[in-house]
Amino acid sequence: MSRVFAGLNSTDLKDVRDRAILMLLSIYGMRANEVAKLRLDDIDWERDQLRVHRAERREPQVYPLLPSLGEAMVDYLRGVRPVSSD
């Protein structure tokens, strides 16, 4: 997996997005549909927590937000994600 991350270019916008997605998949074991459904409200920046809505659970599963993932997500949100009111 480290070779996959090493092959990502930090200045390529698609790679910035892909780094955050790959971290969610590999570190947290999220499924593609769980990543797609992730919303900004699912990230608690003050408590460094990530809430994942799993299909088989009634309540979201809460994980610690690792600093490396937080940085990757901030890079995506500030540099890649289209401006939106959501």
Distance bins in CASP14 RR format, pairs under 12 A and 6 or more apart:
PFRMAT RR
TARGET T0000
AUTHOR 0000-0000-0000
RMODE 2
METHOD distances of the structure
MODEL  1
1 7 0 0 0 0 0 1 0 0 0 0 0
1 8 0 0 0 0 0 1 0 0 0 0 0
1 22 0 0 0 0 1 0 0 0 0 0 0
1 23 0 0 0 0 0 1 0 0 0 0 0
1 25 0 0 0 0 1 0 0 0 0 0 0
1 26 1 0 1 0 0 0 0 0 0 0 0
1 27 0 0 0 0 1 0 0 0 0 0 0
1 29 0 0 0 0 0 1 0 0 0 0 0
2 8 0 0 0 0 0 1 0 0 0 0 0
2 22 0 0 0 0 0 1 0 0 0 0 0
2 26 0 0 0 0 0 1 0 0 0 0 0
3 22 0 0 0 0 0 1 0 0 0 0 0
4 15 0 0 0 0 0 1 0 0 0 0 0
4 18 0 0 0 0 1 0 0 0 0 0 0
4 19 0 0 0 0 1 0 0 0 0 0 0
4 21 0 0 0 0 0 1 0 0 0 0 0
4 22 1 0 0 1 0 0 0 0 0 0 0
4 23 0 0 0 0 0 1 0 0 0 0 0
4 25 0 0 0 0 0 1 0 0 0 0 0
4 26 0 0 0 0 1 0 0 0 0 0 0
5 15 0 0 0 0 1 0 0 0 0 0 0
5 18 0 0 0 0 1 0 0 0 0 0 0
5 19 1 0 0 1 0 0 0 0 0 0 0
5 20 0 0 0 0 0 1 0 0 0 0 0
5 21 0 0 0 0 0 1 0 0 0 0 0
5 22 1 0 0 1 0 0 0 0 0 0 0
5 23 0 0 0 0 1 0 0 0 0 0 0
5 25 0 0 0 0 0 1 0 0 0 0 0
5 26 0 0 0 0 1 0 0 0 0 0 0
5 27 0 0 0 0 0 1 0 0 0 0 0
5 68 0 0 0 0 0 1 0 0 0 0 0
5 72 0 0 0 0 1 0 0 0 0 0 0
6 15 0 0 0 0 0 1 0 0 0 0 0
6 19 0 0 0 0 0 1 0 0 0 0 0
6 22 0 0 0 0 0 1 0 0 0 0 0
7 15 1 0 0 1 0 0 0 0 0 0 0
7 18 0 0 0 0 1 0 0 0 0 0 0
7 19 0 0 0 0 1 0 0 0 0 0 0
7 22 0 0 0 0 0 1 0 0 0 0 0
8 14 0 0 0 0 1 0 0 0 0 0 0
8 15 1 0 1 0 0 0 0 0 0 0 0
8 16 0 0 0 0 1 0 0 0 0 0 0
8 17 0 0 0 0 1 0 0 0 0 0 0
8 18 1 0 0 1 0 0 0 0 0 0 0
8 19 1 0 1 0 0 0 0 0 0 0 0
8 20 0 0 0 0 0 1 0 0 0 0 0
8 21 0 0 0 0 0 1 0 0 0 0 0
8 22 1 0 0 1 0 0 0 0 0 0 0
8 23 0 0 0 0 0 1 0 0 0 0 0
8 72 0 0 0 0 1 0 0 0 0 0 0
8 75 0 0 0 0 0 1 0 0 0 0 0
9 15 1 0 1 0 0 0 0 0 0 0 0
9 16 0 0 0 0 1 0 0 0 0 0 0
9 17 0 0 0 0 0 1 0 0 0 0 0
9 18 0 0 0 0 1 0 0 0 0 0 0
9 19 0 0 0 0 1 0 0 0 0 0 0
10 16 1 0 0 1 0 0 0 0 0 0 0
10 17 0 0 0 0 0 1 0 0 0 0 0
10 18 0 0 0 0 0 1 0 0 0 0 0
10 19 1 0 0 1 0 0 0 0 0 0 0
10 20 0 0 0 0 0 1 0 0 0 0 0
10 71 0 0 0 0 0 1 0 0 0 0 0
10 72 0 0 0 0 1 0 0 0 0 0 0
10 75 0 0 0 0 1 0 0 0 0 0 0
10 76 0 0 0 0 0 1 0 0 0 0 0
10 79 0 0 0 0 0 1 0 0 0 0 0
10 80 0 0 0 0 0 1 0 0 0 0 0
11 19 0 0 0 0 0 1 0 0 0 0 0
11 75 0 0 0 0 0 1 0 0 0 0 0
11 79 0 0 0 0 0 1 0 0 0 0 0
11 80 0 0 0 0 0 1 0 0 0 0 0
12 18 0 0 0 0 1 0 0 0 0 0 0
12 19 0 0 0 0 1 0 0 0 0 0 0
12 75 0 0 0 0 0 1 0 0 0 0 0
12 79 0 0 0 0 0 1 0 0 0 0 0
12 80 0 0 0 0 1 0 0 0 0 0 0
13 19 0 0 0 0 0 1 0 0 0 0 0
13 20 0 0 0 0 0 1 0 0 0 0 0
13 75 0 0 0 0 0 1 0 0 0 0 0
13 76 0 0 0 0 1 0 0 0 0 0 0
13 78 0 0 0 0 0 1 0 0 0 0 0
13 79 1 0 0 1 0 0 0 0 0 0 0
13 80 1 0 1 0 0 0 0 0 0 0 0
13 81 0 0 0 0 1 0 0 0 0 0 0
13 82 0 0 0 0 0 1 0 0 0 0 0
14 20 0 0 0 0 0 1 0 0 0 0 0
14 21 0 0 0 0 0 1 0 0 0 0 0
14 22 0 0 0 0 0 1 0 0 0 0 0
14 76 0 0 0 0 0 1 0 0 0 0 0
14 79 0 0 0 0 0 1 0 0 0 0 0
14 80 0 0 0 0 1 0 0 0 0 0 0
15 21 0 0 0 0 0 1 0 0 0 0 0
15 22 0 0 0 0 1 0 0 0 0 0 0
15 72 0 0 0 0 0 1 0 0 0 0 0
15 75 0 0 0 0 0 1 0 0 0 0 0
15 76 0 0 0 0 0 1 0 0 0 0 0
15 79 0 0 0 0 0 1 0 0 0 0 0
15 80 0 0 0 0 1 0 0 0 0 0 0
16 22 0 0 0 0 0 1 0 0 0 0 0
16 23 0 0 0 0 0 1 0 0 0 0 0
16 71 0 0 0 0 0 1 0 0 0 0 0
16 72 1 0 0 1 0 0 0 0 0 0 0
16 73 0 0 0 0 0 1 0 0 0 0 0
16 74 0 0 0 0 0 1 0 0 0 0 0
16 75 1 0 1 0 0 0 0 0 0 0 0
16 76 1 0 1 0 0 0 0 0 0 0 0
16 77 0 0 0 0 1 0 0 0 0 0 0
16 78 0 0 0 0 1 0 0 0 0 0 0
16 79 1 0 0 1 0 0 0 0 0 0 0
16 80 1 0 1 0 0 0 0 0 0 0 0
16 81 0 0 0 0 1 0 0 0 0 0 0
17 23 0 0 0 0 0 1 0 0 0 0 0
17 24 0 0 0 0 0 1 0 0 0 0 0
17 35 0 0 0 0 0 1 0 0 0 0 0
17 72 0 0 0 0 1 0 0 0 0 0 0
17 73 0 0 0 0 0 1 0 0 0 0 0
17 75 0 0 0 0 1 0 0 0 0 0 0
17 76 1 0 1 0 0 0 0 0 0 0 0
17 77 0 0 0 0 0 1 0 0 0 0 0
17 79 0 0 0 0 1 0 0 0 0 0 0
17 80 1 0 1 0 0 0 0 0 0 0 0
17 81 1 0 0 1 0 0 0 0 0 0 0
17 82 0 0 0 0 0 1 0 0 0 0 0
18 24 0 0 0 0 0 1 0 0 0 0 0
18 25 0 0 0 0 0 1 0 0 0 0 0
18 26 0 0 0 0 0 1 0 0 0 0 0
18 35 0 0 0 0 0 1 0 0 0 0 0
18 72 0 0 0 0 1 0 0 0 0 0 0
18 75 0 0 0 0 0 1 0 0 0 0 0
18 76 0 0 0 0 1 0 0 0 0 0 0
18 80 0 0 0 0 1 0 0 0 0 0 0
19 25 0 0 0 0 0 1 0 0 0 0 0
19 26 0 0 0 0 0 1 0 0 0 0 0
19 27 0 0 0 0 0 1 0 0 0 0 0
19 68 0 0 0 0 1 0 0 0 0 0 0
19 69 0 0 0 0 1 0 0 0 0 0 0
19 70 0 0 0 0 0 1 0 0 0 0 0
19 71 0 0 0 0 1 0 0 0 0 0 0
19 72 1 0 1 0 0 0 0 0 0 0 0
19 73 0 0 0 0 1 0 0 0 0 0 0
19 74 0 0 0 0 0 1 0 0 0 0 0
19 75 1 0 0 1 0 0 0 0 0 0 0
19 76 1 0 0 1 0 0 0 0 0 0 0
19 80 0 0 0 0 0 1 0 0 0 0 0
20 26 0 0 0 0 0 1 0 0 0 0 0
20 27 0 0 0 0 0 1 0 0 0 0 0
20 28 0 0 0 0 0 1 0 0 0 0 0
20 30 0 0 0 0 0 1 0 0 0 0 0
20 35 0 0 0 0 1 0 0 0 0 0 0
20 38 0 0 0 0 1 0 0 0 0 0 0
20 43 0 0 0 0 0 1 0 0 0 0 0
20 50 0 0 0 0 0 1 0 0 0 0 0
20 65 0 0 0 0 0 1 0 0 0 0 0
20 66 0 0 0 0 0 1 0 0 0 0 0
20 68 0 0 0 0 0 1 0 0 0 0 0
20 69 1 0 0 1 0 0 0 0 0 0 0
20 70 0 0 0 0 1 0 0 0 0 0 0
20 71 0 0 0 0 1 0 0 0 0 0 0
20 72 1 0 1 0 0 0 0 0 0 0 0
20 73 1 0 1 0 0 0 0 0 0 0 0
20 74 0 0 0 0 1 0 0 0 0 0 0
20 75 1 0 0 1 0 0 0 0 0 0 0
20 76 1 0 1 0 0 0 0 0 0 0 0
20 77 0 0 0 0 1 0 0 0 0 0 0
20 78 0 0 0 0 0 1 0 0 0 0 0
20 79 0 0 0 0 0 1 0 0 0 0 0
20 80 0 0 0 0 1 0 0 0 0 0 0
20 81 0 0 0 0 1 0 0 0 0 0 0
21 27 0 0 0 0 0 1 0 0 0 0 0
21 28 0 0 0 0 0 1 0 0 0 0 0
21 29 0 0 0 0 0 1 0 0 0 0 0
21 30 0 0 0 0 1 0 0 0 0 0 0
21 31 0 0 0 0 0 1 0 0 0 0 0
21 32 0 0 0 0 1 0 0 0 0 0 0
21 34 0 0 0 0 0 1 0 0 0 0 0
21 35 1 0 1 0 0 0 0 0 0 0 0
21 36 0 0 0 0 1 0 0 0 0 0 0
21 38 0 0 0 0 1 0 0 0 0 0 0
21 69 0 0 0 0 0 1 0 0 0 0 0
21 72 0 0 0 0 1 0 0 0 0 0 0
21 73 0 0 0 0 1 0 0 0 0 0 0
21 76 0 0 0 0 1 0 0 0 0 0 0
21 80 0 0 0 0 0 1 0 0 0 0 0
22 28 0 0 0 0 0 1 0 0 0 0 0
22 29 0 0 0 0 0 1 0 0 0 0 0
22 30 0 0 0 0 0 1 0 0 0 0 0
22 32 0 0 0 0 0 1 0 0 0 0 0
22 35 0 0 0 0 1 0 0 0 0 0 0
22 68 0 0 0 0 0 1 0 0 0 0 0
22 69 0 0 0 0 0 1 0 0 0 0 0
22 72 0 0 0 0 1 0 0 0 0 0 0
22 76 0 0 0 0 0 1 0 0 0 0 0
23 29 0 0 0 0 0 1 0 0 0 0 0
23 30 0 0 0 0 1 0 0 0 0 0 0
23 35 0 0 0 0 1 0 0 0 0 0 0
23 38 0 0 0 0 0 1 0 0 0 0 0
23 50 0 0 0 0 0 1 0 0 0 0 0
23 63 0 0 0 0 0 1 0 0 0 0 0
23 65 0 0 0 0 0 1 0 0 0 0 0
23 66 1 0 0 1 0 0 0 0 0 0 0
23 67 0 0 0 0 0 1 0 0 0 0 0
23 68 1 0 0 1 0 0 0 0 0 0 0
23 69 1 0 1 0 0 0 0 0 0 0 0
23 70 0 0 0 0 1 0 0 0 0 0 0
23 71 0 0 0 0 1 0 0 0 0 0 0
23 72 1 0 1 0 0 0 0 0 0 0 0
23 73 0 0 0 0 1 0 0 0 0 0 0
23 75 0 0 0 0 0 1 0 0 0 0 0
23 76 0 0 0 0 0 1 0 0 0 0 0
24 30 1 0 1 0 0 0 0 0 0 0 0
24 31 0 0 0 0 1 0 0 0 0 0 0
24 32 0 0 0 0 1 0 0 0 0 0 0
24 33 0 0 0 0 0 1 0 0 0 0 0
24 34 1 0 0 1 0 0 0 0 0 0 0
24 35 1 0 1 0 0 0 0 0 0 0 0
24 36 0 0 0 0 0 1 0 0 0 0 0
24 37 0 0 0 0 0 1 0 0 0 0 0
24 38 1 0 0 1 0 0 0 0 0 0 0
24 42 0 0 0 0 0 1 0 0 0 0 0
24 43 0 0 0 0 0 1 0 0 0 0 0
24 50 0 0 0 0 1 0 0 0 0 0 0
24 52 0 0 0 0 1 0 0 0 0 0 0
24 63 0 0 0 0 1 0 0 0 0 0 0
24 65 0 0 0 0 0 1 0 0 0 0 0
24 66 0 0 0 0 0 1 0 0 0 0 0
24 68 0 0 0 0 0 1 0 0 0 0 0
24 69 1 0 0 1 0 0 0 0 0 0 0
24 70 0 0 0 0 0 1 0 0 0 0 0
24 72 0 0 0 0 1 0 0 0 0 0 0
24 73 0 0 0 0 1 0 0 0 0 0 0
24 76 0 0 0 0 0 1 0 0 0 0 0
25 31 0 0 0 0 1 0 0 0 0 0 0
25 32 1 0 0 1 0 0 0 0 0 0 0
25 33 0 0 0 0 0 1 0 0 0 0 0
25 34 0 0 0 0 1 0 0 0 0 0 0
25 35 1 0 0 1 0 0 0 0 0 0 0
25 36 0 0 0 0 0 1 0 0 0 0 0
25 38 0 0 0 0 0 1 0 0 0 0 0
25 52 0 0 0 0 0 1 0 0 0 0 0
25 69 0 0 0 0 0 1 0 0 0 0 0
26 35 0 0 0 0 0 1 0 0 0 0 0
26 66 0 0 0 0 0 1 0 0 0 0 0
26 68 0 0 0 0 0 1 0 0 0 0 0
26 69 0 0 0 0 0 1 0 0 0 0 0
26 72 0 0 0 0 0 1 0 0 0 0 0
27 35 0 0 0 0 0 1 0 0 0 0 0
27 50 0 0 0 0 1 0 0 0 0 0 0
27 52 0 0 0 0 0 1 0 0 0 0 0
27 63 0 0 0 0 1 0 0 0 0 0 0
27 64 0 0 0 0 0 1 0 0 0 0 0
27 65 0 0 0 0 0 1 0 0 0 0 0
27 66 1 0 0 1 0 0 0 0 0 0 0
27 67 0 0 0 0 0 1 0 0 0 0 0
27 68 0 0 0 0 1 0 0 0 0 0 0
27 69 1 0 0 1 0 0 0 0 0 0 0
27 70 0 0 0 0 0 1 0 0 0 0 0
27 72 0 0 0 0 0 1 0 0 0 0 0
27 73 0 0 0 0 0 1 0 0 0 0 0
28 34 0 0 0 0 1 0 0 0 0 0 0
28 35 0 0 0 0 1 0 0 0 0 0 0
28 38 0 0 0 0 0 1 0 0 0 0 0
28 42 0 0 0 0 0 1 0 0 0 0 0
28 49 0 0 0 0 0 1 0 0 0 0 0
28 50 1 0 0 1 0 0 0 0 0 0 0
28 51 0 0 0 0 0 1 0 0 0 0 0
28 52 1 0 0 1 0 0 0 0 0 0 0
28 54 0 0 0 0 0 1 0 0 0 0 0
28 61 0 0 0 0 1 0 0 0 0 0 0
28 62 0 0 0 0 0 1 0 0 0 0 0
28 63 1 0 1 0 0 0 0 0 0 0 0
28 64 0 0 0 0 1 0 0 0 0 0 0
28 65 0 0 0 0 1 0 0 0 0 0 0
28 66 0 0 0 0 1 0 0 0 0 0 0
28 69 0 0 0 0 1 0 0 0 0 0 0
29 35 0 0 0 0 1 0 0 0 0 0 0
29 50 0 0 0 0 0 1 0 0 0 0 0
29 52 0 0 0 0 1 0 0 0 0 0 0
29 54 0 0 0 0 0 1 0 0 0 0 0
29 61 0 0 0 0 0 1 0 0 0 0 0
29 63 0 0 0 0 1 0 0 0 0 0 0
30 36 0 0 0 0 1 0 0 0 0 0 0
30 37 0 0 0 0 1 0 0 0 0 0 0
30 38 1 0 0 1 0 0 0 0 0 0 0
30 42 0 0 0 0 0 1 0 0 0 0 0
30 50 0 0 0 0 1 0 0 0 0 0 0
30 51 0 0 0 0 0 1 0 0 0 0 0
30 52 1 0 0 1 0 0 0 0 0 0 0
30 53 0 0 0 0 0 1 0 0 0 0 0
30 54 0 0 0 0 1 0 0 0 0 0 0
30 55 0 0 0 0 0 1 0 0 0 0 0
30 60 0 0 0 0 0 1 0 0 0 0 0
30 61 0 0 0 0 1 0 0 0 0 0 0
30 63 0 0 0 0 1 0 0 0 0 0 0
30 69 0 0 0 0 0 1 0 0 0 0 0
31 37 0 0 0 0 1 0 0 0 0 0 0
31 38 0 0 0 0 0 1 0 0 0 0 0
31 52 0 0 0 0 1 0 0 0 0 0 0
31 53 0 0 0 0 0 1 0 0 0 0 0
31 54 0 0 0 0 1 0 0 0 0 0 0
31 55 0 0 0 0 1 0 0 0 0 0 0
31 56 0 0 0 0 0 1 0 0 0 0 0
32 38 0 0 0 0 0 1 0 0 0 0 0
33 52 0 0 0 0 0 1 0 0 0 0 0
33 53 0 0 0 0 1 0 0 0 0 0 0
33 54 0 0 0 0 0 1 0 0 0 0 0
33 55 1 0 0 1 0 0 0 0 0 0 0
34 42 0 0 0 0 1 0 0 0 0 0 0
34 50 0 0 0 0 0 1 0 0 0 0 0
34 51 0 0 0 0 0 1 0 0 0 0 0
34 52 1 0 1 0 0 0 0 0 0 0 0
34 53 1 0 0 1 0 0 0 0 0 0 0
34 54 1 0 0 1 0 0 0 0 0 0 0
34 55 1 0 0 1 0 0 0 0 0 0 0
34 56 0 0 0 0 0 1 0 0 0 0 0
34 57 0 0 0 0 0 1 0 0 0 0 0
34 60 0 0 0 0 0 1 0 0 0 0 0
34 61 0 0 0 0 1 0 0 0 0 0 0
34 63 0 0 0 0 0 1 0 0 0 0 0
35 42 0 0 0 0 0 1 0 0 0 0 0
35 50 0 0 0 0 0 1 0 0 0 0 0
35 52 0 0 0 0 1 0 0 0 0 0 0
35 53 0 0 0 0 0 1 0 0 0 0 0
35 69 0 0 0 0 0 1 0 0 0 0 0
35 73 0 0 0 0 0 1 0 0 0 0 0
35 76 0 0 0 0 0 1 0 0 0 0 0
36 53 0 0 0 0 0 1 0 0 0 0 0
37 51 0 0 0 0 0 1 0 0 0 0 0
37 52 0 0 0 0 1 0 0 0 0 0 0
37 53 1 0 0 1 0 0 0 0 0 0 0
37 54 0 0 0 0 0 1 0 0 0 0 0
37 55 0 0 0 0 1 0 0 0 0 0 0
37 60 0 0 0 0 0 1 0 0 0 0 0
38 50 0 0 0 0 1 0 0 0 0 0 0
38 51 0 0 0 0 1 0 0 0 0 0 0
38 52 1 0 0 1 0 0 0 0 0 0 0
38 53 0 0 0 0 1 0 0 0 0 0 0
38 54 0 0 0 0 0 1 0 0 0 0 0
38 60 0 0 0 0 0 1 0 0 0 0 0
38 63 0 0 0 0 0 1 0 0 0 0 0
38 65 0 0 0 0 0 1 0 0 0 0 0
38 69 0 0 0 0 0 1 0 0 0 0 0
38 73 0 0 0 0 1 0 0 0 0 0 0
38 76 0 0 0 0 0 1 0 0 0 0 0
38 77 0 0 0 0 0 1 0 0 0 0 0
39 50 0 0 0 0 0 1 0 0 0 0 0
39 51 0 0 0 0 1 0 0 0 0 0 0
39 52 0 0 0 0 0 1 0 0 0 0 0
39 53 0 0 0 0 1 0 0 0 0 0 0
39 60 0 0 0 0 0 1 0 0 0 0 0
39 77 0 0 0 0 0 1 0 0 0 0 0
39 84 0 0 0 0 0 1 0 0 0 0 0
39 86 1 0 0 1 0 0 0 0 0 0 0
40 50 0 0 0 0 0 1 0 0 0 0 0
40 51 0 0 0 0 0 1 0 0 0 0 0
40 73 0 0 0 0 1 0 0 0 0 0 0
40 74 0 0 0 0 0 1 0 0 0 0 0
40 76 0 0 0 0 0 1 0 0 0 0 0
40 77 1 0 0 1 0 0 0 0 0 0 0
40 81 0 0 0 0 1 0 0 0 0 0 0
40 84 0 0 0 0 1 0 0 0 0 0 0
40 85 0 0 0 0 0 1 0 0 0 0 0
40 86 1 0 0 1 0 0 0 0 0 0 0
41 49 0 0 0 0 0 1 0 0 0 0 0
41 50 0 0 0 0 0 1 0 0 0 0 0
41 51 0 0 0 0 1 0 0 0 0 0 0
41 53 0 0 0 0 0 1 0 0 0 0 0
41 60 0 0 0 0 0 1 0 0 0 0 0
41 86 0 0 0 0 1 0 0 0 0 0 0
42 49 0 0 0 0 1 0 0 0 0 0 0
42 50 1 0 0 1 0 0 0 0 0 0 0
42 51 1 0 1 0 0 0 0 0 0 0 0
42 52 1 0 0 1 0 0 0 0 0 0 0
42 53 1 0 0 1 0 0 0 0 0 0 0
42 54 0 0 0 0 0 1 0 0 0 0 0
42 60 1 0 0 1 0 0 0 0 0 0 0
42 61 0 0 0 0 0 1 0 0 0 0 0
42 62 0 0 0 0 1 0 0 0 0 0 0
42 63 0 0 0 0 0 1 0 0 0 0 0
42 65 0 0 0 0 0 1 0 0 0 0 0
42 73 0 0 0 0 0 1 0 0 0 0 0
43 49 1 0 0 1 0 0 0 0 0 0 0
43 50 1 0 1 0 0 0 0 0 0 0 0
43 51 1 0 0 1 0 0 0 0 0 0 0
43 52 0 0 0 0 0 1 0 0 0 0 0
43 60 0 0 0 0 0 1 0 0 0 0 0
43 62 0 0 0 0 0 1 0 0 0 0 0
43 63 0 0 0 0 0 1 0 0 0 0 0
43 64 0 0 0 0 0 1 0 0 0 0 0
43 65 1 0 0 1 0 0 0 0 0 0 0
43 66 0 0 0 0 0 1 0 0 0 0 0
43 69 0 0 0 0 1 0 0 0 0 0 0
43 70 1 0 0 1 0 0 0 0 0 0 0
43 72 0 0 0 0 0 1 0 0 0 0 0
43 73 1 0 0 1 0 0 0 0 0 0 0
43 74 0 0 0 0 1 0 0 0 0 0 0
43 76 0 0 0 0 0 1 0 0 0 0 0
43 77 0 0 0 0 1 0 0 0 0 0 0
44 50 1 0 0 1 0 0 0 0 0 0 0
44 51 1 0 0 1 0 0 0 0 0 0 0
44 60 0 0 0 0 0 1 0 0 0 0 0
44 62 0 0 0 0 1 0 0 0 0 0 0
44 63 0 0 0 0 0 1 0 0 0 0 0
44 64 0 0 0 0 0 1 0 0 0 0 0
44 65 1 0 0 1 0 0 0 0 0 0 0
44 70 0 0 0 0 0 1 0 0 0 0 0
45 65 1 0 0 1 0 0 0 0 0 0 0
45 67 0 0 0 0 0 1 0 0 0 0 0
45 69 0 0 0 0 0 1 0 0 0 0 0
45 70 0 0 0 0 1 0 0 0 0 0 0
45 71 0 0 0 0 0 1 0 0 0 0 0
45 73 0 0 0 0 1 0 0 0 0 0 0
45 74 0 0 0 0 1 0 0 0 0 0 0
45 77 0 0 0 0 0 1 0 0 0 0 0
46 65 0 0 0 0 0 1 0 0 0 0 0
47 62 0 0 0 0 1 0 0 0 0 0 0
47 63 0 0 0 0 0 1 0 0 0 0 0
47 64 0 0 0 0 1 0 0 0 0 0 0
47 65 0 0 0 0 1 0 0 0 0 0 0
48 62 0 0 0 0 0 1 0 0 0 0 0
48 63 0 0 0 0 1 0 0 0 0 0 0
48 64 1 0 0 1 0 0 0 0 0 0 0
48 65 1 0 1 0 0 0 0 0 0 0 0
48 66 0 0 0 0 1 0 0 0 0 0 0
48 67 1 0 0 1 0 0 0 0 0 0 0
48 68 0 0 0 0 0 1 0 0 0 0 0
48 69 0 0 0 0 1 0 0 0 0 0 0
48 70 0 0 0 0 1 0 0 0 0 0 0
48 71 0 0 0 0 0 1 0 0 0 0 0
48 73 0 0 0 0 0 1 0 0 0 0 0
49 60 0 0 0 0 1 0 0 0 0 0 0
49 61 0 0 0 0 0 1 0 0 0 0 0
49 62 1 0 1 0 0 0 0 0 0 0 0
49 63 1 0 0 1 0 0 0 0 0 0 0
49 64 1 0 0 1 0 0 0 0 0 0 0
49 65 1 0 1 0 0 0 0 0 0 0 0
49 66 0 0 0 0 0 1 0 0 0 0 0
49 69 0 0 0 0 0 1 0 0 0 0 0
49 70 0 0 0 0 0 1 0 0 0 0 0
50 60 0 0 0 0 1 0 0 0 0 0 0
50 61 0 0 0 0 1 0 0 0 0 0 0
50 62 1 0 0 1 0 0 0 0 0 0 0
50 63 1 0 1 0 0 0 0 0 0 0 0
50 64 1 0 0 1 0 0 0 0 0 0 0
50 65 1 0 1 0 0 0 0 0 0 0 0
50 66 0 0 0 0 1 0 0 0 0 0 0
50 69 1 0 0 1 0 0 0 0 0 0 0
50 70 0 0 0 0 1 0 0 0 0 0 0
50 73 0 0 0 0 1 0 0 0 0 0 0
51 57 0 0 0 0 0 1 0 0 0 0 0
51 59 0 0 0 0 1 0 0 0 0 0 0
51 60 1 1 0 0 0 0 0 0 0 0 0
51 61 1 0 0 1 0 0 0 0 0 0 0
51 62 1 0 1 0 0 0 0 0 0 0 0
51 63 1 0 0 1 0 0 0 0 0 0 0
51 64 0 0 0 0 0 1 0 0 0 0 0
51 65 0 0 0 0 1 0 0 0 0 0 0
52 59 0 0 0 0 0 1 0 0 0 0 0
52 60 1 0 0 1 0 0 0 0 0 0 0
52 61 1 0 1 0 0 0 0 0 0 0 0
52 62 1 0 0 1 0 0 0 0 0 0 0
52 63 1 0 0 1 0 0 0 0 0 0 0
52 64 0 0 0 0 0 1 0 0 0 0 0
52 65 0 0 0 0 0 1 0 0 0 0 0
53 59 0 0 0 0 1 0 0 0 0 0 0
53 60 1 0 1 0 0 0 0 0 0 0 0
53 61 1 0 0 1 0 0 0 0 0 0 0
53 62 0 0 0 0 0 1 0 0 0 0 0
54 60 1 0 0 1 0 0 0 0 0 0 0
54 61 1 0 1 0 0 0 0 0 0 0 0
54 62 0 0 0 0 0 1 0 0 0 0 0
54 63 0 0 0 0 0 1 0 0 0 0 0
55 61 0 0 0 0 0 1 0 0 0 0 0
63 69 0 0 0 0 1 0 0 0 0 0 0
63 70 0 0 0 0 0 1 0 0 0 0 0
64 70 0 0 0 0 0 1 0 0 0 0 0
65 71 0 0 0 0 0 1 0 0 0 0 0
65 72 0 0 0 0 0 1 0 0 0 0 0
65 73 0 0 0 0 1 0 0 0 0 0 0
65 74 0 0 0 0 0 1 0 0 0 0 0
66 72 0 0 0 0 1 0 0 0 0 0 0
66 73 0 0 0 0 0 1 0 0 0 0 0
67 73 0 0 0 0 0 1 0 0 0 0 0
67 74 0 0 0 0 0 1 0 0 0 0 0
68 74 0 0 0 0 0 1 0 0 0 0 0
68 75 0 0 0 0 0 1 0 0 0 0 0
69 75 0 0 0 0 0 1 0 0 0 0 0
69 76 0 0 0 0 0 1 0 0 0 0 0
70 76 0 0 0 0 1 0 0 0 0 0 0
70 77 0 0 0 0 1 0 0 0 0 0 0
70 78 0 0 0 0 0 1 0 0 0 0 0
71 77 0 0 0 0 0 1 0 0 0 0 0
71 78 0 0 0 0 0 1 0 0 0 0 0
72 78 0 0 0 0 0 1 0 0 0 0 0
72 79 0 0 0 0 0 1 0 0 0 0 0
72 80 0 0 0 0 0 1 0 0 0 0 0
73 79 0 0 0 0 0 1 0 0 0 0 0
73 80 0 0 0 0 0 1 0 0 0 0 0
73 81 0 0 0 0 1 0 0 0 0 0 0
74 80 0 0 0 0 0 1 0 0 0 0 0
74 81 0 0 0 0 0 1 0 0 0 0 0
75 81 0 0 0 0 1 0 0 0 0 0 0
76 82 0 0 0 0 0 1 0 0 0 0 0
77 83 0 0 0 0 0 1 0 0 0 0 0
77 84 0 0 0 0 0 1 0 0 0 0 0
77 86 0 0 0 0 0 1 0 0 0 0 0
END
